[in-house]
Amino acid sequence: MSRFRILAVSLGAVGAGVLYCSTNDNNKALPLLAAQKISNEPSHSSKLHDEYRITKWDSNWDRRDPSFLVKPSKGGADDERYAKEVSEKKPKATRNLILIRHGQYNLAGKTDIERYLTDKGVTQAKSTGDRLVALNLPYDRMVRSTMTRAQQTGDHILSRMKMDSLVIENDSMLEEGAPFPPEPKMKSWEPPEYLFYQDGSRIEAAFRNYFYRADHRQEKDSYDIIVCHANVIRYFVCRALQLPPEAWLRINLHHASISWVRIRPNGRVGLLTMGNSGHLAPDLLTLE
């Protein structure tokens, strides 16, 4: 009498598979039949997205997918023209956005000009500048929020980088604000609803202004430094990764931390670092 032992495991929505099978006789057909029986079970892979509620990636999130930029084909001989134009519009370079939160500032200030960097904030900014120098990337430009603490942070970073070729820009759209109603709410921070409407549209406009795949005419990878604020950066990252925008307040960022977003030529977005503060000494780690 043959003895047959089989161990199978269910892989949820993926299906079942044989992990281990043994027999003490020479009937090799038994393991084969058992494997076939399991493999013939109905596959649930087609239901994977439904069961796990997977949200599909929007490949045309920036409205710059090459197929979106050319006139659609009419079919037939026009397919050749369409394929050629799509190929010509394909980006070749990667865009890197290095998002830096400003340093610690004077919370007691009543106006923006009074909310200047503290001594610790200055040291934080200089440390971040040293970190950017150590990374030795071919930076193209620095864009700064027009608020005092971001301007000063940018100045101290630049004092360490000493790059005369770096393009410097200032943008009021990058100022701090209330980007989107957070979920869950935070009792210690409940701005009036109109601020989400007012600030949200501005910060969303800033996102669209800086986050997009490279133009097809861009030959080399680019590296932009953006010095702004925690709320803005957190919202940017959620939007770039196509995460729910209401999740932004669940993320914490240290002062003078570095978040690095990479946008590939095919439109894929990756987050290399989020709130990286490893370049700061322990006594320089602050949040408020």
N, C-alpha and C positions, 0 to 999 in steps of 0.2 A: 504494500500500500504506500503510495507516494505521499510525502509530506511537503506542503507548499506554504511558504510564508511570504507575505507581501506587506509592505508598509507604504501607504500613500498619504499625501498631504493635500489639503485643499488650499488653493491660493486665492481664495475669495473670488473676486470678479474675474481674475485671470484664468481660473480653471483648476484642474487637478493634475498632479504628475506623480510618477513613480520615483520614490527616493531610494528604496532598497528592496531587493527581491532575491530569494534564495530557494533552492530546492535540493533534495538529497538524492535525486535520481537523474537519469539522463534525458528526461523528457524536456527538451529545451523549448517546446511549444507552449508550455504552461506560462512561463514569464512573458512570452511574446503575446499570448492571448490576453493576459491580464493587462499588459501595457496598452494593447489596442483597445480594450474595453474602457479604460480610463480616458485614453486620448479621444475616444469617440463620444465622450460626454459633451453635451451642448456647450459651446464656447460662449462666454459672456463678455469677451473683449469688446464687442461692438457696443456694449452698454456701459463701457468704462466711464465715459464722460458724464453720462446721466447719473450713474451710481455715486460717483465722487464729486459731482457738481463742478466739473473742471471748466473754467472759463477759457476759451480759446484766445490765443495771442492774436492781437490785431496787427498784422504785418504792415498795414498802411496807416499806422497811428499818427504819423507826421505828415500824411498826405503827400509823401515824396517817393512812394514806391514807383519804380520806373514805368511799370505798366499803367500807372495812373497819370503819368505825365505826357503821354502821347495819344494821338487820335486812335480810337479802337479800329481794329481791322474789319473790313467789310466782307472778309472771307475770300477764298480763292487766291488769286494772284496777289491780293492786298496783304496776305499773311506775311509775305517776304518783307514788304515795307515795314509792317508793324514790328516784326522780330528784329529788324535792323535798328529801328529807332529805339526800341526798348533796350537793346544791347548798348547803344550809344549813351543812354541815360544812366546806366548802372554806375553807382559810386565805386571808387577804388580805395578811398582813404577812411580811416577811423577817426571819429571825433572823441576827444577826452575832455570831460568837464570836471575840474577839481574844485569842489565846493568847500569853502572855509567859513566857519562861523567866527564872528568877531571875538575879541578878547573880553575878559570881565570888565564891566563898566560901573560907573557910579549910579546905583539904583535910586539914590535920593534925589537925583536931578529932576527938576520940574519940566524943563524944556529939553529939546534934543541936544542943544549945545552944552548943556550942563551934564549930559549923560556921556561924559568922556571916559576913556579907559583909566582904570586904576593902575597903580604901579604893577600889580600882579598881571593885569591885562596886557600891559606893555611887554612884560617878560614873556607872557604866553605868545604874543604875536611874533616877537623876535625868534622864539623857539620854533614856531611854525615856519618862519622864513628860513631858518637854518635847515629844517627838514626838507623844504622844497629845493634848496641848494643841493643837499645830499642826494636827493632823487635824480638830479641832473637831467631833467627832461627838457626837451626843446620847446619851452613855453612860448606861446604866440602873443598872448595878451592877458591883462588883468582887468576885470570889470568889477567895480565896487558899488555897493549901495551908497546913496548920498547921505545916509545918516552918519553922525559924528563918529560913533564907535566903529563903524565899518571903514570909514575913511582913514581913521587913525590906525586901525589894524592893518590896512593895506599899506600905509606909509611905512610902518615898522617892518613889515614883510619885505617891502622893496629895499629898505635900507640894508638888509642882509643879502638880498639877491644881486643887487648892483648890475642889473641888465639894462643897458641903455637902449637896446633894440626892442624891449618889451613895450607893446602898445598899452596905454592906460586909458580906460574909459570909466565914466560914472553914469549910473542909471537909477533914477528914482523909482522905477518899477520894482526894483529889488528891495525896497524898504520893508521893514517888519510890518506884520499885520495879521489879520485873522483869515487864513486862506480858505477854510472849509469847516462847516459844523462838525466837530469831532464826535466819535462814538467809541467808547462811552464818554459822557460829558464829565467835566472836571469842575467840582464845586468851587475850587479856588481860582478858577479862570472861566468866567462867563461874560464875555463881551456882549454888548447889545447886538441884536440880530442884523441890524443894518450894516454892521462892520463886515460881516461875512459877504454880504452883497457887494459892498464897496471895495474892500480889500481883495476879496476873492477873485473878482474879475481882473484886477490889476496883476495879481500874482500869477493867475492863469495865463495872462498875456505875456508875462515875463517867461514863463515856462515855454510857451510856443516860440518865443523869440530866441531862446538859447538851446532848446532841446530838439534836435532833428538830425537826420543822417547827413553825411557830407554831400556837397554838390558833386556832380560827376566830373566837374572841371578841377576839383581839388586833387592834387597829385600826392601830397604827403599827409601823414597823420597830424592832427592838430591838438594842441594842449592849451585850453583856456582855464584861467584861474578866476573863480567868481567868489568874491568876499561879500557875504551878506549875513543872514540871520537864521536862527534855529527853526522858526516856523516855516520860513520860506524853503529852506533846505529839505526839511522833512516832507513837506508837500511835494516838492520837486521829485524826490526819490520815489514816493508812492506813485506819482503820475508816470514817471519814466518806466517803472517796472510794471505798470498797469495793475497796481494794487488798489484796493478801495481807498479813495482819497480821504475818507473819514478816519482812516487809521493813522494819520500823521502824528497825532498827539500821543500815541503809544510809544513813540520813539524818543529817546533822550540823546542830547548831544552836548559834549563838553565844550567849553569855550576854546576857540582856536583849534578845534578839531578839523580833520580832513575827511571829506567824503568824495569818493572818486567814481564817476559814472562814465562808462565807455559805450559809445554808440557805433556799432559795426556797419560796414557798407550795406549789408542786407537789411538793416533796420533793427537787428537784434540789440537789446540793451542789457548790459551787465553792470552789476555793482561790485567794484573791486574792493572798496573799503567804505564803511559807514561809521562816521564819527571817530575815526582813528585818532587816538590821543597818546599813542605809545611814545611819541617824541617829547612829551611833557613830563617833567619830574612829578612825583606823587603830590607834592605840596602845591602844584599848579593846576591840579584837576578840580575844576569848578563847573557848576551848572547854572547857577543864578548870579 
